[in-house]
């Protein structure tokens, strides 16, 4: 396990490659959920035009500012692109590491090309899955089996995708790794596999908070359909 977490929620901007119907995206996210043995993996995207609220966008702006006037001097003796990239990452870390972003210290470490084995086979899988050929997928029983596993545990909408452990005692994955974050999973299951979605109804001088929506769902109130009040 990489993160030693039971539940991970990630925020993404809505770029052209964001598509919850994309087989390759489902497979790669599902594979991450499976290999990290997560109780739940939740991936949420901002609606188009709302990327400015993404904290990652602000952070990259700060990192870019720290590189003003910087010229990376590549060693011409390196003919391999991966070696040049590794050296560039080392140089970038010199400018970013231990700098501050809103009073938080930036802890920067390069991911070298020698560590690329964790992504082994990614390109081949992407090409296979992006082709969307059922025949080609069926010719790869391991890929087909994994994809079916991920789809059974997947909840998708326009701006939301999640993978949540089930309670099926015959499930080849979930039966081997029991749920640890029991309260969180109970809430997600009560909400139909979705996080509590905010209502756009203004009452009692405020909109319902996340905790209020959570309490309502646990009290058997129906959760809103994901993206119901967002831009299409």
C-alpha positions as CSV (number, residue, x, y, z in Angstrom):
1,X,0.0,0.0,0.0
2,X,1.3,3.4,-1.0
3,X,-0.7,5.8,1.0
4,X,-1.7,3.7,4.1
5,X,-5.2,5.2,3.8
6,X,-8.6,3.5,3.7
7,X,-10.4,6.2,1.7
8,X,-8.9,8.6,-0.8
9,X,-10.7,11.5,-2.4
10,X,-9.1,13.3,-5.3
11,X,-10.0,16.5,-7.1
12,X,-9.3,17.0,-10.8
13,X,-9.8,19.8,-13.2
14,X,-12.1,19.2,-16.1
15,X,-9.7,18.7,-19.0
16,X,-10.5,17.1,-22.4
17,X,-9.2,13.7,-21.2
18,X,-11.7,13.7,-18.3
19,X,-14.4,11.2,-19.3
20,X,-16.0,8.8,-16.9
21,X,-17.2,6.7,-19.8
22,X,-13.6,6.1,-21.0
23,X,-12.7,2.4,-20.5
24,X,-9.1,3.3,-20.0
25,X,-9.9,5.8,-17.2
26,X,-12.2,3.2,-15.5
27,X,-9.5,0.5,-15.7
28,X,-6.6,2.7,-14.4
29,X,-8.6,4.2,-11.5
30,X,-10.0,0.8,-10.7
31,X,-6.5,-0.7,-10.7
32,X,-5.3,1.9,-8.3
33,X,-8.3,1.3,-6.0
34,X,-7.6,-2.5,-6.1
35,X,-3.8,-2.4,-5.7
36,X,-4.0,0.1,-2.8
37,X,-6.7,-2.0,-1.2
38,X,-8.8,1.1,-0.6
39,X,-12.2,0.9,0.9
40,X,-13.2,3.7,-1.4
41,X,-11.6,5.8,-4.1
42,X,-13.5,9.0,-5.0
43,X,-12.5,11.1,-8.0
44,X,-14.4,14.4,-8.4
45,X,-13.9,16.9,-11.3
46,X,-14.8,20.6,-11.3
47,X,-17.5,21.5,-13.8
48,X,-16.3,23.4,-16.9
49,X,-15.6,27.1,-16.1
50,X,-15.0,26.4,-12.4
51,X,-11.3,25.3,-12.6
52,X,-10.4,28.5,-10.9
53,X,-11.6,27.0,-7.6
54,X,-9.2,24.1,-7.9
55,X,-6.4,24.5,-5.3
56,X,-4.1,22.5,-7.6
57,X,-4.3,25.3,-10.3
58,X,-3.3,27.9,-7.7
59,X,-0.4,25.7,-6.5
60,X,1.0,25.3,-10.0
61,X,0.8,29.1,-10.5
62,X,3.1,29.4,-7.5
63,X,5.5,26.8,-8.8
64,X,5.6,28.5,-12.1
65,X,6.4,31.8,-10.5
66,X,9.4,30.2,-8.7
67,X,10.8,29.3,-12.1
68,X,10.9,32.8,-13.5
69,X,14.2,33.4,-15.3
70,X,15.4,29.9,-14.8
71,X,17.3,28.2,-17.6
72,X,17.9,24.5,-17.2
73,X,21.3,23.5,-18.6
74,X,21.0,20.0,-20.0
75,X,24.1,17.8,-20.2
76,X,24.5,17.0,-23.9
77,X,26.3,13.8,-23.0
78,X,23.0,12.3,-22.1
79,X,21.4,11.0,-25.3
80,X,18.6,9.1,-23.6
81,X,15.5,11.3,-23.2
82,X,14.7,9.6,-19.8
83,X,18.2,10.6,-18.5
84,X,17.6,14.2,-19.6
85,X,14.2,14.3,-17.9
86,X,15.7,12.9,-14.7
87,X,18.4,15.7,-14.6
88,X,15.7,18.3,-15.3
89,X,13.6,17.0,-12.4
90,X,16.6,17.3,-10.0
91,X,17.1,20.9,-11.1
92,X,13.5,21.7,-10.7
93,X,13.5,20.4,-7.1
94,X,16.3,22.7,-6.2
95,X,14.0,25.7,-7.0
96,X,10.8,24.2,-5.4
97,X,11.9,22.2,-2.4
98,X,11.5,23.9,1.0
99,X,9.8,26.9,-0.5
100,X,6.5,28.1,1.0
101,X,2.9,28.0,-0.4
102,X,0.4,29.8,1.8
103,X,2.6,29.1,4.8
104,X,3.0,25.4,3.9
105,X,6.4,24.1,3.2
106,X,6.8,22.5,-0.3
107,X,8.3,19.0,0.1
108,X,9.5,18.1,-3.4
109,X,10.9,14.8,-4.6
110,X,11.6,13.8,-8.2
111,X,10.1,10.7,-9.7
112,X,12.9,9.2,-11.7
113,X,12.5,7.1,-14.9
114,X,14.0,4.1,-13.1
115,X,10.8,4.0,-11.0
116,X,8.7,3.7,-14.2
117,X,8.2,0.0,-13.6
118,X,5.2,0.9,-11.4
119,X,3.6,2.0,-14.7
120,X,4.8,-1.0,-16.6
121,X,2.4,-1.9,-19.4
122,X,0.4,1.3,-19.1
123,X,0.8,2.3,-22.7
124,X,-0.2,-1.1,-24.1
125,X,-3.2,-1.2,-21.8
126,X,-4.3,2.3,-22.8
127,X,-4.1,1.4,-26.5
128,X,-6.0,-1.8,-26.0
129,X,-8.8,-0.1,-23.9
130,X,-9.0,3.1,-25.9
131,X,-9.7,0.9,-29.0
132,X,-13.0,-0.1,-27.3
133,X,-12.9,-3.4,-29.1
134,X,-14.7,-6.1,-27.1
135,X,-13.0,-8.8,-29.2
136,X,-9.5,-7.5,-28.3
137,X,-10.4,-7.2,-24.6
138,X,-11.8,-10.7,-24.6
139,X,-8.6,-12.0,-26.1
140,X,-6.9,-10.7,-22.8
141,X,-8.7,-12.7,-20.1
142,X,-6.8,-11.0,-17.2
143,X,-7.7,-7.5,-18.5
144,X,-11.3,-8.6,-19.1
145,X,-11.6,-10.0,-15.6
146,X,-10.2,-6.9,-13.9
147,X,-12.3,-4.6,-16.0
148,X,-15.5,-6.5,-15.0
149,X,-14.4,-6.3,-11.3
150,X,-13.9,-2.5,-11.6
151,X,-17.2,-1.9,-13.3
152,X,-19.1,-3.9,-10.6
153,X,-17.7,-1.6,-8.0
154,X,-17.9,1.6,-9.9
155,X,-20.4,4.5,-9.6
156,X,-20.2,7.2,-12.4
157,X,-21.7,10.4,-13.4
158,X,-20.5,13.4,-15.5
159,X,-18.2,14.9,-12.9
160,X,-17.9,12.0,-10.4
161,X,-16.5,8.5,-10.3
162,X,-16.0,6.2,-7.3
163,X,-14.9,2.6,-6.5
164,X,-16.3,1.2,-3.3
165,X,-15.9,-2.1,-1.6
166,X,-19.0,-4.3,-1.6
167,X,-20.4,-6.6,1.1
168,X,-20.6,-9.7,-1.2
169,X,-18.9,-12.6,0.6
170,X,-18.2,-14.2,-2.7
171,X,-16.4,-11.1,-4.2
172,X,-12.8,-12.2,-5.1
173,X,-11.5,-8.8,-3.9
174,X,-13.6,-7.4,-1.1
175,X,-14.0,-10.7,0.7
176,X,-10.2,-10.8,1.1
177,X,-9.8,-7.3,2.4
178,X,-12.6,-6.4,4.8
179,X,-13.7,-2.8,5.1
180,X,-11.8,-0.7,7.7
181,X,-13.5,2.7,7.3
182,X,-16.9,1.2,8.3
183,X,-18.7,4.5,9.0
184,X,-17.6,6.1,5.8
185,X,-18.6,3.1,3.7
186,X,-22.0,2.9,5.4
187,X,-22.6,6.5,4.5
188,X,-21.6,6.0,0.9
189,X,-23.7,2.9,0.5
190,X,-26.7,4.8,2.0
191,X,-26.2,7.5,-0.5
192,X,-26.2,5.0,-3.4
193,X,-22.4,5.0,-3.8
194,X,-22.2,8.8,-4.0
195,X,-20.9,11.3,-1.5
196,X,-23.6,13.5,0.1
197,X,-24.5,16.1,-2.6
198,X,-25.4,19.6,-1.6
199,X,-28.9,20.9,-2.2
200,X,-29.5,24.2,-4.0
201,X,-32.5,24.9,-1.7
202,X,-32.0,27.9,0.6
203,X,-33.7,27.4,4.0
204,X,-33.3,28.7,7.5
205,X,-30.8,31.3,6.3
206,X,-28.4,28.9,4.8
207,X,-27.8,25.9,2.5
208,X,-27.5,22.5,4.0
209,X,-23.9,21.7,5.1
210,X,-22.1,18.5,4.2
211,X,-22.8,17.2,7.8
212,X,-26.5,18.0,7.5
213,X,-26.7,16.2,4.2
214,X,-24.9,13.2,5.7
215,X,-27.3,13.1,8.6
216,X,-30.3,13.3,6.3
217,X,-29.0,10.4,4.2
218,X,-28.3,8.3,7.2
219,X,-31.9,9.1,8.3
220,X,-33.1,7.5,5.0
221,X,-33.5,10.7,3.0
222,X,-32.7,10.1,-0.7
223,X,-29.4,11.5,-1.8
224,X,-29.4,13.8,-4.8
225,X,-28.4,12.5,-8.1
226,X,-24.7,13.5,-8.8
227,X,-24.3,16.6,-10.9
228,X,-28.0,17.3,-10.6
229,X,-27.5,21.1,-10.0
230,X,-24.3,21.5,-12.0
231,X,-23.5,22.7,-15.5
232,X,-24.0,20.0,-18.2
